[in-house]
Amino acid sequence: MSKKDNIHVAFKGVQKSYDGKILVVKDLNLDIAKGEFLTMLGPSGSGKTTCLMMLAGFETATHGEIIYNGKPINKIPPHKRGIGMVFQNYALFPHMSVGANLAFPLEVRKMGKAEVEEKVKVALDMVQMGDFIDRFPGQLSGGQQQRIALARTLVFEPELVLMDEPLGALDKQLREHMQYEIKRLHDQLGITVVYVTHDQSEALTMSDRIAVFNDGIIQQLASPQDLYERPDNSFVAQFIGENNKLKGVVNSIKAGKAEIDLGNGEKVVALAVNVKDKGEKALLSIRPERVIINPKKTQSEHTISGKVLELIYLGDHIRCRMSVAGDDEFIVKVPNAAHHQQLKKGEKVKIGWASEDCRALNYSG
């Protein structure tokens, strides 16, 4: 199968404006592969939900084309697109039993009674809710209702399922459990899923690729690992996961690495991602778990000073808040292991990191 044949959904130069002036989505070009789990991630107002609603047919693109299975669907109404949709508020019919809720989309498609019953049973078993067929939505917990909403979406066997913040109303433990359930069903059924969330950990856990939105533009489109380890710009670095940020100025760039002056006489080495010139402002991005306390020479090309301000015991690691280069919110995750030194509040230490783990990003602030 060629790459073109494997494209399930394509946004071609898509724009959306509600008032004819301000573009909520700006020139979106995005290909989604068959069987892919793609998450649209971003803060409120970034355009991610608008993109999903245009694909579903509940919003109309101001400009550009949306292609589904090789055909433009801009003018096709939502009910004729054959796309499944799961909402945050479940959208179940309260006066219908669970079985009737699931049967409804099949009856609309004029399926016979025996086929409807079989498909409803299969869908309920898929979400482990077979014993709840005669109950009503009001008799179910939030997590159970979300399972039924998921089953109702899957019952007519759509190739594409859209999910808009589907787990937002659930508590943390149940939300995490449902993340794995949805990912299991995705892998089992081979369907394409387009998922919208503002929850970074949810996106990292579930996705094949993540499109990070801000101000109507995709800032980076990559695998969870690439986004976390190799952010393209300062917005992505700050939005995805916990991240230390140190400001400095480029001293020199050589062989893809930048030496950054932190302004206190200390210098560090980092990958030069999108800094180019000496004297340019830079934002250093380094994950808390990649910082080494009192590193050996083989572990870091440099060391800088830090002062321990706070220690929080979290079981598998110690969360250490430090003052580093004028930043009192610099976090280091120290593994709770016998070979790691015991830190004390007020203690002064040296820290460093492998230059490959730190990224020098351009910074205009």
LOPATOR-16361 format. One line per 5 residues: number of its first residue (from 1); their letters; for each residue x, y, z of C-alpha. Coordinates in Angstrom, 2 decimals, always signed. Each point is the difference from the previous one (the first is absolute). Layout:
! residues N
NUM = a = X,Y,Z ~ ... $
//
This chain:
! residues 365
1 = mskkd = +0.00,+0.00,+0.00 ~ +1.40,+3.41,-0.97 ~ +0.25,+2.81,+2.52 ~ -2.79,+1.85,-1.83 ~ -2.32,-3.05,+0.18 $
6 = nihva = +0.64,-0.23,+3.75 ~ -1.26,+3.54,+0.68 ~ -3.40,-0.22,+1.72 ~ -0.62,+3.68,+0.72 ~ +1.64,+3.07,-1.54 $
11 = fkgvq = -0.41,+3.67,+0.83 ~ +1.08,+2.07,-3.02 ~ +0.58,+3.71,+0.67 ~ -2.91,+0.07,+2.46 ~ -0.90,+3.27,+1.69 $
16 = ksydg = -2.84,+0.90,+2.35 ~ -1.31,+3.40,+1.04 ~ -3.21,+0.62,+1.95 ~ -0.14,+3.77,-0.59 ~ +1.67,+0.33,-3.41 $
21 = kilvv = +3.02,+1.73,+1.55 ~ +1.81,-2.13,+2.57 ~ +1.19,-3.44,-1.11 ~ -0.52,-2.62,+2.71 ~ +1.72,-2.58,-2.24 $
26 = kdlnl = +2.72,+1.29,-2.34 ~ +0.91,-1.92,-3.16 ~ -0.10,-3.53,+1.45 ~ +1.71,-2.70,-2.06 ~ -0.10,-3.38,+1.70 $
31 = diakg = -0.06,-3.63,-1.19 ~ -1.31,-2.70,+2.34 ~ +0.81,-3.62,-0.86 ~ -2.43,-2.92,+0.11 ~ +0.06,-1.67,+3.40 $
36 = efltm = +1.87,+2.90,+1.61 ~ -0.75,+1.42,+3.45 ~ +0.58,+3.72,-0.47 ~ -0.51,+2.45,+2.85 ~ -0.62,+3.71,-0.43 $
41 = lgpsg = +1.48,+1.58,+3.12 ~ +0.06,+3.61,+1.08 ~ -1.28,+2.65,+2.38 ~ -3.57,+1.34,-0.10 ~ -0.63,+2.07,-3.11 $
46 = sgktt = +2.88,-1.52,-1.97 ~ -2.28,-1.32,-2.80 ~ +0.16,-3.75,+0.73 ~ -3.72,-0.53,+0.72 ~ -0.98,+2.15,-2.99 $
51 = clmml = +2.07,-2.34,-2.23 ~ -1.79,-3.03,+1.45 ~ -3.44,+1.61,-0.49 ~ +0.81,+0.81,-3.64 ~ +0.97,-3.62,-0.58 $
56 = agfet = -3.22,-1.16,+1.69 ~ -2.06,+2.43,-2.10 ~ -1.33,+2.12,+2.87 ~ +2.08,+2.98,-1.20 ~ +0.72,+1.08,-3.57 $
61 = athge = +3.47,+0.92,-1.20 ~ +0.32,+3.62,-1.13 ~ +2.68,-1.00,-2.48 ~ +1.73,-3.19,-1.16 ~ -1.07,-3.62,-0.32 $
66 = iiyng = -0.46,-2.95,+2.34 ~ +0.55,-3.38,-1.68 ~ -1.32,-3.27,+1.48 ~ +0.75,-3.33,-1.72 ~ +1.21,+1.91,-3.05 $
71 = kpink = -3.15,+2.14,-0.42 ~ -0.78,+3.61,+0.99 ~ -2.60,+0.10,+2.79 ~ -0.41,+3.76,+0.57 ~ -3.57,-0.06,-1.33 $
76 = ipphk = -1.06,-3.38,+1.43 ~ -2.23,+0.29,+3.11 ~ +1.23,-1.61,+3.26 ~ -2.47,-2.93,-0.03 ~ +1.17,-1.08,-3.47 $
81 = rgigm = +3.73,-0.04,+0.78 ~ -0.06,-3.33,+1.88 ~ +2.31,+1.36,+2.69 ~ -0.30,-1.00,+3.68 ~ +0.08,+2.72,+2.67 $
86 = vfqny = +0.54,-0.18,+3.77 ~ -0.69,+3.13,+2.08 ~ +1.00,+0.98,+3.53 ~ -3.63,+0.16,+1.13 ~ -0.80,-3.55,-1.29 $
91 = alfph = -3.10,+1.22,-1.99 ~ -2.01,-3.11,+0.91 ~ -3.80,+0.00,-0.27 ~ -1.16,-0.01,+3.67 ~ -3.42,-1.52,-0.78 $
96 = msvga = +1.50,-2.98,-1.84 ~ +1.61,-3.09,+1.50 ~ +3.66,-0.76,-0.71 ~ -1.06,-2.54,-2.61 ~ -2.35,+2.47,-1.69 $
101 = nlafp = +2.70,+2.69,-0.02 ~ +2.33,-2.34,-1.86 ~ -2.72,-1.28,-2.33 ~ -1.02,+3.50,-1.09 ~ +2.84,+0.70,-2.51 $
106 = levrk = -0.52,-3.47,-1.49 ~ -3.77,+0.40,-0.35 ~ +0.57,+3.35,-1.72 ~ +2.10,-1.96,-2.50 ~ -2.99,-2.38,-0.56 $
111 = mgkae = +1.70,-3.12,+1.35 ~ -2.08,-3.08,+0.83 ~ -0.93,-0.84,+3.59 ~ +2.23,-3.10,+0.31 ~ +3.04,+1.85,-1.39 $
116 = veekv = -0.64,+2.95,+2.33 ~ -0.16,-2.28,+3.05 ~ +3.24,-1.75,-0.96 ~ +1.90,+3.25,-0.63 ~ -1.25,+1.54,+3.28 $
121 = kvald = +1.17,-3.08,+1.91 ~ +3.44,+0.05,-1.65 ~ +0.45,+3.75,+0.66 ~ -1.01,-0.31,+3.69 ~ +2.34,-2.94,+0.49 $
126 = mvqmg = +2.77,+2.07,-1.57 ~ -0.25,+2.55,+2.83 ~ -0.80,-2.68,+2.62 ~ -3.55,+1.30,+0.58 ~ -2.05,-2.98,-1.22 $
131 = dfidr = -1.86,-0.34,+3.33 ~ -1.31,+3.59,-0.19 ~ -2.10,-0.31,-3.17 ~ -3.34,+0.63,+1.77 ~ +1.12,+2.87,+2.21 $
136 = fpgql = -0.61,+3.68,-0.70 ~ +2.75,+2.66,-0.15 ~ -1.18,+1.53,+3.30 ~ +0.76,-3.32,+1.74 ~ +3.64,+0.04,-1.12 $
141 = sggqq = +3.12,+1.70,+1.35 ~ +1.89,+2.53,-2.12 ~ +2.57,-2.59,-1.03 ~ -2.71,-2.50,-0.95 ~ -1.82,+2.63,-2.05 $
146 = qrial = +3.20,+0.81,-1.86 ~ +0.51,-3.69,-0.79 ~ -3.55,-0.17,-1.40 ~ +0.59,+3.17,-2.06 ~ +3.15,-1.65,-1.39 $
151 = artlv = -1.88,-3.21,-0.77 ~ -2.77,+1.95,-1.77 ~ +2.63,+1.64,-2.19 ~ +1.65,-3.33,-0.85 ~ -3.22,-1.98,-0.54 $
156 = fepel = -0.43,+1.00,-3.65 ~ +3.68,-0.81,-0.68 ~ +1.24,+3.39,-1.22 ~ +3.46,+0.20,-1.58 ~ +0.61,+3.39,+1.64 $
161 = vlmde = -0.82,+1.03,+3.59 ~ +0.27,+3.56,+1.29 ~ +0.31,+0.63,+3.74 ~ -0.41,+3.44,+1.54 ~ +1.39,+0.10,+3.57 $
166 = plgal = -1.84,-3.30,+0.70 ~ +1.56,-0.58,+3.43 ~ -0.10,+3.57,+1.30 ~ -2.87,-0.62,+2.44 ~ +1.57,-3.10,+1.63 $
171 = dkqlr = +2.17,-0.13,+3.11 ~ +3.74,-0.57,-0.39 ~ +0.11,-3.74,+0.69 ~ -2.97,-0.81,-2.25 ~ +1.31,+2.31,-2.70 $
176 = ehmqy = +3.33,-1.84,-0.07 ~ -1.78,-3.37,-0.14 ~ -2.18,+1.17,-2.92 ~ +3.07,+1.27,-1.87 ~ +1.34,-3.55,-0.12 $
181 = eikrl = -3.45,-1.38,-0.91 ~ -0.36,+2.38,-2.95 ~ +3.54,-0.75,-1.19 ~ -0.67,-3.76,+0.31 ~ -3.16,+0.31,-2.13 $
186 = hdqlg = +1.86,+2.10,-2.55 ~ +2.69,-2.68,-0.34 ~ -2.56,-2.82,-0.04 ~ -2.30,+1.53,-2.63 ~ +2.59,+1.74,-2.19 $
191 = itvvy = -2.16,+3.13,-0.28 ~ +1.27,+3.53,-0.57 ~ -0.42,+2.23,+3.06 ~ +0.25,+3.79,+0.11 ~ +0.05,+1.06,+3.63 $
196 = vthdq = -0.20,+3.51,+1.46 ~ +1.35,+0.83,+3.46 ~ +1.85,+2.69,+1.96 ~ +1.43,-2.69,+2.32 ~ +3.67,-0.59,-0.90 $
201 = sealt = +0.39,-3.29,+1.88 ~ -3.13,-1.36,-1.70 ~ +1.43,+0.90,-3.41 ~ +3.41,-1.53,+0.79 ~ -1.59,-3.22,+1.30 $
206 = msdri = -2.38,-0.70,-2.88 ~ +1.25,+1.45,-3.26 ~ +1.95,-1.22,-3.01 ~ +0.56,+3.65,-0.93 ~ -0.91,+3.29,+1.68 $
211 = avfnd = -0.78,+3.30,-1.74 ~ +0.75,+2.80,+2.46 ~ -2.23,+3.00,-0.76 ~ +0.43,+3.62,+1.02 ~ -1.68,+3.05,-1.49 $
216 = giiqq = -1.61,-2.03,-2.81 ~ +3.30,-1.46,-1.22 ~ +1.64,-3.41,+0.50 ~ +3.21,+0.81,+1.86 ~ +1.37,-3.55,-0.31 $
221 = laspq = -1.30,-3.32,-1.30 ~ +1.94,-2.98,+1.32 ~ -0.03,-3.19,+2.06 ~ -0.41,+0.38,+3.79 ~ +3.68,-0.84,+0.51 $
226 = dlyer = +1.19,+2.56,-2.55 ~ -2.22,+2.73,+1.47 ~ +1.24,-0.68,+3.51 ~ +3.67,-0.51,-0.81 ~ +0.38,+2.30,-3.01 $
231 = pdnsf = -2.36,+3.01,+0.12 ~ +0.29,+2.26,-3.05 ~ -0.64,+3.30,+1.75 ~ -0.42,+1.62,+3.40 ~ -3.82,-0.34,-0.03 $
236 = vaqfi = +0.15,-3.79,-0.46 ~ +2.82,-0.31,+2.55 ~ -2.06,+1.86,+2.59 ~ -3.34,-1.65,-0.81 ~ +1.02,-3.67,-0.08 $
241 = gennk = +0.93,-1.51,+3.36 ~ +1.99,+1.56,+2.80 ~ +2.91,+2.00,-1.26 ~ +2.75,+2.20,+1.41 ~ +0.57,+3.23,-1.87 $
246 = lkgvv = +3.16,+2.09,+0.36 ~ +0.51,+3.24,-1.92 ~ +3.33,+0.97,-1.47 ~ +1.89,+1.34,-2.99 ~ +1.79,-1.93,-2.73 $
251 = nsika = +3.79,+0.19,+0.39 ~ +0.89,-2.24,-2.92 ~ -1.39,-2.77,-2.23 ~ +2.17,-2.85,-1.20 ~ -0.84,-3.43,-1.48 $
256 = gkaei = -3.69,+0.35,+0.87 ~ +0.63,+0.93,+3.64 ~ -0.39,+3.41,+1.61 ~ +1.90,+1.40,+2.95 ~ -2.42,+2.12,+2.01 $
261 = dlgng = +1.01,+2.71,+2.47 ~ -2.46,+0.00,+2.90 ~ +0.94,+3.55,+1.01 ~ +1.62,-0.89,+3.32 ~ +3.39,-0.95,-1.36 $
266 = ekvva = -1.12,-3.63,-0.55 ~ -0.26,-1.65,-3.38 ~ -1.75,-3.18,-1.18 ~ -0.02,-2.06,-3.20 ~ -3.23,-1.04,-1.75 $
271 = lavnv = -1.27,-1.17,-3.39 ~ -0.52,+3.00,-2.27 ~ -3.59,-0.60,-1.15 ~ -1.02,+3.33,-1.51 ~ +2.59,+2.45,+1.29 $
276 = kdkge = +2.38,+1.18,-2.72 ~ +2.04,+3.04,+0.99 ~ +2.37,+1.15,+2.71 ~ -1.72,+2.47,+2.34 ~ -3.47,-1.48,-0.67 $
281 = kalls = -2.33,-0.56,+2.97 ~ -0.51,-3.67,+0.83 ~ -2.33,-2.04,+2.15 ~ +1.58,-3.19,+1.34 ~ -2.41,-2.93,+0.33 $
286 = irper = +1.04,-2.87,+2.29 ~ -2.21,-2.68,+1.57 ~ +0.24,-0.44,+3.81 ~ +0.90,-3.69,-0.30 ~ +2.97,+0.78,-2.30 $
291 = viinp = +1.79,+2.30,+2.46 ~ +2.94,-1.64,+1.81 ~ +1.10,+1.14,+3.45 ~ +3.80,+0.13,+0.45 ~ +0.59,-1.63,-3.40 $
296 = kktqs = +3.17,-1.83,-0.98 ~ +2.01,+1.45,-2.86 ~ -1.28,-2.70,-2.33 ~ -3.63,+0.97,+0.73 ~ +0.09,+3.72,-0.80 $
301 = ehtis = +2.05,+2.47,-2.06 ~ -0.53,+2.62,+2.70 ~ -1.17,+0.55,+3.56 ~ -1.87,+2.94,+1.50 ~ -0.94,+0.89,+3.56 $
306 = gkvle = -3.29,-0.77,+1.72 ~ -1.42,+0.44,+3.46 ~ -2.57,-2.44,+1.46 ~ -3.14,+1.92,+1.05 ~ -2.53,-2.78,+0.57 $
311 = liylg = -0.14,-3.81,+0.09 ~ -3.21,-1.94,-0.50 ~ -0.11,-3.77,+0.48 ~ -2.10,-1.69,-2.70 ~ +0.82,-3.67,+0.52 $
316 = dhirc = +1.95,-1.01,-3.08 ~ +1.77,+3.37,-0.22 ~ +0.81,+3.16,+1.94 ~ -1.24,+3.23,-1.56 ~ +2.66,+2.60,+0.63 $
321 = rmsva = -0.72,+3.70,-0.59 ~ +3.17,+1.99,-0.51 ~ +1.22,+3.50,-0.67 ~ +1.99,-0.09,-3.26 ~ +1.22,+3.03,-1.99 $
326 = gddef = -2.55,+2.28,+1.68 ~ -2.90,-2.43,-0.47 ~ -1.44,-1.21,+3.33 ~ -2.36,-2.49,-1.68 ~ +2.60,-2.30,-1.54 $
331 = ivkvp = -1.12,-3.61,+0.61 ~ +2.17,-3.11,+0.20 ~ -1.47,-3.49,+0.34 ~ +2.45,-2.07,+2.05 ~ -0.65,-3.79,-0.08 $
336 = naahh = -0.64,-1.45,+3.45 ~ +2.84,-2.51,-0.19 ~ +2.75,-1.02,+2.41 ~ +2.85,+1.24,-2.21 ~ -1.38,+3.56,-0.20 $
341 = qqlkk = +1.27,+2.49,+2.54 ~ -2.33,+1.38,+2.63 ~ -0.65,+3.68,-0.64 ~ -0.67,+2.58,+2.70 ~ -2.00,+3.22,-0.14 $
346 = gekvk = +2.33,+3.00,-0.40 ~ +2.81,-2.17,-1.43 ~ +2.01,+1.34,-2.94 ~ +0.71,-2.52,-2.77 ~ +1.25,-0.17,-3.56 $
351 = igwas = -2.39,-1.11,-2.75 ~ +0.43,-0.91,-3.65 ~ -1.45,-2.06,-2.83 ~ +0.91,-1.63,-3.27 ~ -0.14,+2.73,-2.67 $
356 = edcra = -2.25,-2.26,-2.13 ~ -2.66,+0.20,+2.75 ~ -0.18,+3.80,-0.01 ~ -1.38,+2.09,-2.86 ~ +0.82,+3.62,-0.80 $
361 = lnysg = -3.13,+1.60,-1.45 ~ -0.43,+3.51,-1.36 ~ -1.71,+2.31,+2.43 ~ -1.57,+3.42,-0.56 ~ -1.22,+0.77,+3.55 $
//
